[in-house]
Amino acid sequence: MIMKHAKNLRFSQNVKTLILKKGLSVSQAALSIGMNKTTLHNYCNGVAPRNLESLRRLAKLLEVSVDHLLGEPEKSSAIKIETLTGDYIVSIRPIQRDHGSA
């Protein structure tokens, strides 16, 4: 997977930040998902990921989407219904779409 330089920096910063938030070291995170620790250290230092399955495992460990991990804007702010508790008011509003998107 080839990414532009700015995206590599966003990705590496996201990886480092999310690993720290989980209270893990890079080595611990790599071990827990079966990734070579050198590979994950490289990700943290701006090397672009080349393996989608590794990205999926890393995103799952860090509890984010692959898009979020890569620094892409989240596609939806939707909450999974099964995670809600208590009472809610539901409102419906039109979706605002970009003029350039299909």
C-alpha positions in Angstrom: 0.0 0.0 0.0 1.5 3.3 -1.1 0.6 6.5 0.7 1.7 10.1 0.2 4.2 11.5 2.6 1.7 13.6 4.6 -0.5 10.6 5.1 2.5 8.5 6.3 3.1 11.2 9.0 -0.6 11.1 10.1 -0.6 7.4 10.1 2.6 7.1 12.2 1.3 9.7 14.7 -2.0 8.0 15.0 -0.3 4.6 15.6 2.0 6.1 18.3 -0.8 8.0 20.0 -3.3 5.1 20.0 -0.8 2.6 21.3 0.1 5.0 24.2 -3.7 5.5 24.9 -4.0 1.7 25.3 -1.1 1.8 27.8 1.0 -0.5 25.6 4.6 -0.3 24.4 5.1 -0.8 20.6 6.7 -4.2 21.4 3.7 -5.3 23.5 1.2 -4.1 20.8 3.2 -5.9 18.1 3.4 -9.1 20.1 -0.4 -9.1 20.9 -1.3 -9.0 17.2 1.4 -11.3 15.9 3.4 -8.6 14.1 7.1 -8.3 14.0 8.0 -5.5 16.5 10.4 -3.9 14.0 7.5 -3.6 11.5 5.4 -1.8 14.1 8.4 0.4 15.1 8.8 1.3 11.4 5.1 2.2 11.2 5.6 4.6 14.1 8.5 6.2 12.3 6.7 6.9 9.0 7.1 3.7 7.0 4.0 3.1 4.9 2.1 -0.1 5.7 2.1 -2.8 3.0 -0.1 -5.5 4.5 -3.8 -4.9 4.8 -4.3 -7.8 7.2 -1.7 -6.3 9.6 -3.5 -3.0 9.5 -6.8 -4.7 10.3 -5.3 -6.5 13.3 -3.7 -3.3 14.5 -6.9 -1.3 14.1 -8.9 -3.9 16.0 -6.3 -3.9 18.8 -6.5 -0.1 19.0 -10.3 -0.1 18.7 -10.5 2.2 15.6 -11.3 1.8 12.0 -8.5 1.2 9.4 -9.6 4.6 7.9 -9.0 6.3 11.3 -5.7 4.6 11.7 -4.6 5.8 8.2 -5.6 9.4 9.1 -8.7 9.4 6.8 -11.8 11.3 8.0 -14.3 9.1 9.6 -17.1 8.1 7.2 -19.8 8.1 9.9 -20.4 9.3 13.4 -23.1 6.6 13.8 -23.3 4.8 17.1 -24.0 1.1 17.2 -27.5 0.7 18.6 -26.6 -2.4 20.7 -24.1 -0.2 22.7 -26.7 2.3 23.8 -28.4 2.3 27.2 -31.0 4.6 28.6 -33.6 6.8 26.9 -32.9 8.7 23.7 -34.7 11.1 21.4 -34.2 10.2 17.7 -34.3 12.9 15.1 -34.0 12.7 11.3 -32.3 15.2 9.2 -31.2 15.3 5.5 -27.7 14.1 4.7 -25.5 16.9 3.3 -23.5 15.5 0.4 -20.4 16.9 -1.3 -21.2 18.2 -4.8 -18.3 16.2 -6.2 -19.2 12.8 -4.7 -21.4 10.2 -6.4 
